[in-house]
Amino acid sequence: MGDAFIRHIELLGYEKRFFPSQHYVYMFLVKWNDLSEKLVYRRFTEIYEFHKALKEMFPIESGDINMENRIIPHLPAPKWFDGQRSTQNRQGTLSEYCYTLVNLPNKISRCLHVVNFFKVRPDDMNPATDSQIKKPEVFLLPKDAKKNSTDITGPIVLQTYRAIADYEKSSTSEMALKAGDMVDVVEKSESGWWFCQMKNKRGWVPAAYLEPMDGPDESEEQEPNYAGEQYVVQKSYTAVEEDELTLKEGDTIEVIHKLLDGWWVIRKDETTGYYPSMYLQKAGEANTSVKSELRNRSAPPRRSTIRNAKSIHKQGRKQISQETYRRNSKKYIQSRRNMKENFQNKANVITEKNEREENKPRAQPAVPPRPSKDLILNRCTESTRRKIL
């Protein structure tokens, strides 16, 4: 029947495993030329190493020599910490990668490197398990998502968070929590209020009371941007803590760090501090009814103000002190000021130089010395000699 080759690779979803430690594997249904179908499991790090080796085997087709000749698809490198969100979000890219891979010229799609990687392994048939550990959790792609690999956005799987302290709700739209409660996050708002569900209960919960199960939630936060983004204050707020700012409606500020708990680090002139993000609106952005409704709510509590908070990720949290924000912000402002001054100084130097050159008196030609009487008599014409006689 000839050499075996792959007709089709379909990504079914992924599995969250807990043995020997928590990790994620993707599930692929591999259809072979003998009409057999095999289920294989691969970690993304394995897939990426396979991809790098394939590029080395075919340098022309991978674009190493000339990018115009590249036909091997791109694949992003693994993150330093691969959690459930990154595993889920990567499914569309992986589906498209497999579809393109199988449809490459035979010398690539049917080479031993590809065939051997997707062959069934012993651990595909009998994955390592431990009866004392939780059973693997399976997350399948929706059936309609499989029809078009380029449109896959991943299954709707809610992230699970744990409450780090008790929380008493203050309105009917909120949900009370006990330390250790597990909730699924339905919606994350930049305001710091997240809509969660727990069994048959649903409601808004302050993000500061929740921590993800996979790892520090700072992996979802943006890095500080000391250049700042311009925002306008839509609701006044009086500082309660020392590191907060008091601002009035209509003030223009710069946001330098957007934090998940809804308290952003902002800069007003040269002063930095925390301010509720729900009371801010990006400069030039139109107001919406949803934003207006959120501003009528009270500001969520900050993580640093929660008493008896016990976080399993406390050691791994990347915390930036207020002094660091101030120092880096001042450093940025000073460098920006220096650049502006240097530019102005250069402009002034050029202007002054041009002005000096314009005002400088033009050099007059030197008057040659009058020739002596003997020189005139010896070298000049008869008419000139007669004038001195």
C-alpha positions, 0 to 999 in steps of 0.5 A: 500500500506504500508509505504511510502519510497523514490525510487530515489532522483535526484539533478536538480541544485540550486536556488539563492534567494534574499528574505528575504536575498540572499541565495542558495537552492538545488532543488531535484526531489524526486521519491516515491514508489507510482510513484509520483514525488515531487520537494523540495528545501533544504538549505545546512545547513538543509541537513548537520543537517539532516546528523548529526542526521542520524549519531546519530541514526545509530552510528554503520553504521556511523562508530562512533564505528568502522570506518570499519563498516561505510556505511553512506556516508560522507558530508563536513560541511558548510563553514562559508560563502557559496557563489555561487562557493561553492554551485556550486562545492558541487553539485557532492558531494550532488548527490553522497550522495543522490544516496548512501543514497537511496541505504542503507539498508531499516532500514536507507533509509526508516526510518522516519527521511529520509522520513520526511526530503524529504516530500513536505513542504508548502514553497516548493509549495509556496516559499516566494517572494517579488515583490520588490526583484529580481526573483530567478535565477535558475542554472540547471545541464547539462542533460548529467551530470545526467546520472552518479552521480559520474561524476558530476562536476556542471553546467558551470555557470560563476561568475559575478563580478562588476567593482569598477572603470573605466578602459581604455584598452591599447590593442585590446585584453583587454576590457574597463570597467566603474565603476559598469559594470557587467561582467562574468568571463570566465577564471581566470589567476594567472597572474592577468589578467582575461578573461571576457565577457559583453553582446557581448564584450570579453577581458582581464581585470585586476582582481584588477578592479573586485569584486565578487557579493557574498562576499569578494574575499579573500575567494578564496585566499590561506593563507600566507605560510611563509615557502615559495615556490621556484620560478625563476624570468623569467622577470626582473622588477623594483619596482615602489611602495615602497613595491615592489621588483626589481629583475633580470631574473634568481633570485631565490625567495620564494613566501609566499602569492599568491594574486588574483590580480596577485601581489604575496608577495615574499621573497628574502633572508630576504626582502619581497615585491610584485612582478608580478606573471606573471614574475615568474615560479615555480622552476623545472617547464617546460616553456610553450608557454602560459606562455611565451605569458603572460610574454610579457604583461605588469604587471596588476595594483594593487588594492591599486593603483586604484584611486577612487575605491569603493568596496561594500566589503571594510569593509569585506576585509581581508587585510594584511599589508606589515609590517605584512608580513615582521614581520611574515617572519622574525619570521619564518626565525629566528625560522628556523635558531634557529632550525638549530642551535639547531640541530647543537649544539646538534650534536656538543655536541654529537660529543665533548662528544664522542671525550672526551670519546675517548681521556680520559685516561683509568683508571689504576687498583690500586696497592694493598699495600704490606702485612706486615712481620707478616701477611705473616708469619701467612697466607702465605705458607711455600715457601713464608715465606722462601723468607722473612726470 
